[in-house]
Amino acid sequence: MPGVGTETTVHRTAEIDPAAVLGAGVTVGPGAVVGPGCVIGDGCRIGPRAVIVRRTTLGASCAVHAGAVLGDDPQDRAYREDDPGSLEIGSRVIVREFVTLHRGAGKAGPTVIGDGCYLMACSHVGHNCRVGAGVVLTNYAGLAGHVRVGDGCVFSGHAAAHQFCDIGEGCMFQAGARVSQHVPPFCIVHRDGNRTAGINAVGLRRAGVSRASIDEVRRVYSLLFRSGRMLPAALKDAASRGWGPEATRMIEFCQRALALEPPRARGVCRAIADPRG
């Protein structure tokens, strides 16, 4: 079979397009489909009846489970067949049952999934999203088109992000949380829409961030979102002080978010009321 590496196993009922390329040690299960323009990296496992439609690249050692659909057409009325777009998936990505990942559309570039992501059953990543490394989408979580997600974020079940939202690194979405505004790094996203509920201290500790740096992030969060001032004024005050790298990235994210032009000009999520009053 052309385009198939050594020690690769393809079930007799699988369908591999002649224009697809399979790396070494790939396993393709019964009824799976790998379409034209697809490149499957070394050591990948494609489960039963998974469909990799077209123009999709998987890095090494990915696992695609039964019924997942990767690289289908964008759900975008502006999509044109003469500009088919593509989907790029990093290495060591786990794609569980019935996940849907769509190709990018138009001039905004490909849909990108970073290394080491875990996409649980029935989660969805829309066209032109850019998802960082180590991101977890729990069951039924969904990203609309053009969402950008930083490294290490976790979306709990049924969490959702509206199109053109930016999610900073290290955020944790509560179950059912949904946003239509930008989320600063290292925040917990509350189940009430467009609200944060403090910083993701557990995630920061697990990422190896020092206690002193976590305390700085907490202080910056309080300055920006619990001082009672408008965000631009609070940002000006916070930016005038010296901070470590994590706290600085929170400030810089908010500065960039406020400077964005439509359709990405969406504002920044505010904090819920402090239960301590």
C-alpha positions in Angstrom: 0.0 0.0 0.0 1.6 3.3 -1.0 2.2 5.9 1.7 2.2 3.4 4.5 5.2 3.1 6.9 6.8 -0.1 8.3 5.0 -2.1 11.0 1.7 -0.4 10.3 -1.5 -2.4 10.6 -4.6 -1.6 8.6 -7.8 -3.6 9.2 -9.2 -5.1 6.0 -12.4 -3.1 6.4 -10.7 0.3 6.8 -10.5 2.7 3.9 -7.2 4.6 3.3 -7.2 7.1 0.5 -4.2 6.7 -1.9 -3.2 10.3 -1.2 -3.0 9.7 2.6 0.3 9.0 4.4 0.6 6.7 7.4 3.8 6.7 9.4 5.6 3.8 11.0 3.8 1.7 13.6 0.3 3.1 12.9 -2.8 1.0 13.7 -6.0 1.6 11.9 -9.1 -0.3 13.2 -12.1 -1.8 11.5 -14.3 0.5 9.5 -12.0 3.5 10.0 -11.6 6.0 7.2 -8.5 8.1 6.4 -9.1 10.6 3.6 -7.1 12.5 1.0 -4.3 14.8 2.2 -4.2 13.3 5.6 -0.8 12.5 7.3 -0.9 10.2 10.3 2.3 10.3 12.5 4.3 7.4 13.7 2.7 5.2 16.4 -0.8 6.6 16.1 -3.8 4.5 16.8 -7.0 5.1 14.8 -10.0 3.3 16.4 -13.0 1.5 14.9 -15.1 3.7 12.6 -13.2 6.8 13.3 -13.2 9.2 10.3 -10.3 11.5 9.4 -12.0 13.3 6.5 -9.3 15.1 4.7 -6.4 17.6 5.0 -5.6 16.6 8.5 -2.2 16.0 10.1 -1.6 14.0 13.3 1.7 14.1 15.2 3.3 11.1 16.7 1.6 8.8 19.2 -1.9 10.1 19.0 -4.9 8.0 19.9 -8.2 8.5 18.0 -11.1 6.5 19.5 -14.2 5.0 18.0 -16.6 7.3 16.1 -14.5 10.5 16.3 -14.6 12.7 13.2 -11.6 14.8 12.4 -11.0 17.3 9.6 -14.6 17.6 8.4 -15.8 20.9 6.7 -16.1 24.0 8.8 -19.6 24.8 10.2 -19.3 28.2 8.6 -21.7 29.7 5.9 -18.7 31.5 4.4 -16.9 28.2 3.7 -15.9 27.6 0.1 -14.9 24.3 -1.4 -12.1 26.0 -3.3 -10.5 27.0 0.0 -10.7 23.7 1.9 -8.6 24.6 4.9 -6.8 22.1 7.2 -6.5 20.7 10.7 -3.2 20.3 12.5 -2.9 18.1 15.6 0.2 17.8 17.7 1.8 14.7 19.2 0.4 12.6 22.1 -3.1 13.9 21.7 -5.9 11.7 22.9 -9.2 12.1 21.0 -12.0 10.1 22.6 -15.3 8.8 21.2 -17.4 11.0 19.0 -15.2 14.1 19.3 -15.5 16.5 16.3 -12.6 18.7 15.2 -13.2 20.8 12.1 -10.7 22.2 9.6 -9.9 25.9 9.4 -11.7 28.1 6.9 -10.6 31.1 4.8 -7.5 33.2 5.5 -7.5 32.7 9.2 -5.3 29.7 8.9 -5.7 26.1 10.1 -7.4 24.7 13.1 -4.6 23.8 15.5 -4.5 21.4 18.5 -1.3 21.5 20.6 0.7 18.6 21.9 -0.6 16.5 24.8 -4.2 17.6 24.7 -6.9 15.3 26.0 -10.3 15.7 24.2 -12.9 13.7 26.0 -16.0 12.1 24.5 -18.4 14.3 22.5 -16.3 17.5 22.9 -16.0 19.8 19.9 -13.4 22.2 18.5 -14.7 24.5 15.8 -13.0 25.9 12.7 -9.9 28.1 13.0 -9.5 27.5 16.7 -5.9 27.5 18.1 -5.7 25.2 21.2 -2.4 25.2 23.2 -0.5 22.3 24.7 -1.9 20.1 27.5 -5.5 21.4 27.2 -8.3 19.2 28.5 -11.8 19.3 27.1 -14.1 17.2 29.3 -17.3 15.6 27.9 -19.5 17.8 25.9 -17.3 20.9 26.2 -17.2 23.0 23.1 -15.2 25.8 21.4 -16.9 27.8 18.7 -14.9 29.1 15.7 -11.8 31.2 16.0 -11.4 30.6 19.8 -7.8 30.8 21.1 -6.9 28.7 24.2 -3.6 29.0 26.1 -1.6 26.1 27.4 -2.8 23.9 30.3 -6.5 25.0 30.4 -9.2 22.6 31.6 -12.8 22.8 30.5 -15.2 20.9 32.7 -18.2 19.1 31.3 -20.6 21.2 29.1 -18.3 24.3 29.4 -18.3 26.5 26.3 -16.6 29.4 24.6 -18.2 31.8 22.1 -16.5 32.5 18.8 -13.5 34.8 18.8 -12.9 34.5 22.5 -9.3 34.3 23.9 -8.7 32.1 26.9 -5.5 32.7 28.7 -3.2 29.9 29.8 -3.9 27.8 32.9 -7.6 28.6 33.2 -10.1 26.2 34.8 -13.7 26.2 33.7 -16.3 25.0 36.1 -18.9 22.6 34.8 -21.3 24.3 32.5 -19.3 27.6 32.5 -19.7 29.6 29.3 -18.1 32.8 28.1 -18.5 35.3 25.3 -15.7 37.5 26.6 -11.9 37.0 27.0 -10.6 35.2 30.0 -7.3 36.3 31.6 -4.7 33.6 32.4 -4.8 31.5 35.5 -8.5 32.2 36.3 -11.3 30.0 37.5 -14.3 30.5 35.2 -17.5 30.5 37.1 -20.6 28.7 36.0 -22.4 32.0 35.7 -21.8 33.5 32.3 -18.7 35.7 31.8 -17.6 35.7 35.4 -14.4 34.5 37.1 -14.2 33.1 40.6 -10.6 33.8 41.6 -7.3 32.4 40.5 -6.6 28.7 39.6 -4.1 28.3 42.5 -4.2 24.5 42.3 -3.3 24.6 38.6 -0.5 27.0 39.2 1.0 24.7 41.9 0.7 21.7 39.7 2.5 23.6 37.0 5.4 24.2 39.4 4.8 27.9 40.0 6.3 29.1 43.3 4.1 30.2 46.2 5.5 33.7 45.9 4.5 33.9 42.3 1.0 32.6 43.0 0.6 35.2 45.6 1.6 37.8 43.0 -1.0 36.5 40.6 -3.6 36.7 43.4 -2.7 40.3 44.2 -2.8 41.3 40.5 -6.2 39.6 40.1 -7.5 41.6 43.1 -6.1 44.9 41.7 -7.7 44.3 38.3 -11.1 42.8 39.3 -11.8 43.5 43.0 -10.6 47.1 43.4 -13.8 48.7 42.3 -12.1 50.6 39.5 -12.7 50.4 35.7 -10.4 47.9 34.2 -8.3 50.4 32.1 -7.5 52.4 35.2 -6.7 49.3 37.3 -4.4 48.0 34.5 -2.5 51.3 34.4 -1.9 51.0 38.1 -0.9 47.4 38.0 1.4 47.8 35.0 3.3 50.6 36.9 4.5 48.1 39.5 7.1 45.3 39.2 5.8 41.7 39.0 7.1 38.3 38.2 6.4 36.5 34.9 3.0 35.0 35.6 1.5 38.2 37.1 2.9 40.2 34.2 1.3 37.8 31.7 -2.1 38.4 33.3 -1.6 42.2 33.0 -0.4 42.0 29.4 -3.2 39.7 28.3 -5.8 42.2 29.6 -4.0 45.0 27.8 -4.1 43.1 24.6 -7.7 42.1 25.0 -8.9 45.7 25.4 -7.0 46.7 22.3 -8.5 44.1 20.0 -10.6 45.1 17.0 -13.9 43.6 16.0 -14.9 40.9 15.7 -12.4 39.9 18.4 -13.2 43.0 20.6 -15.3 41.3 23.2 -14.2 42.7 26.6 -12.8 40.8 29.6 -14.7 38.6 32.0 -15.4 40.3 35.4 -15.1 38.7 38.8 -18.2 37.5 40.7 -19.0 39.3 43.9 -16.5 38.6 46.7 -18.4 36.3 49.1 -16.4 38.0 51.9 -18.0 41.3 51.1 
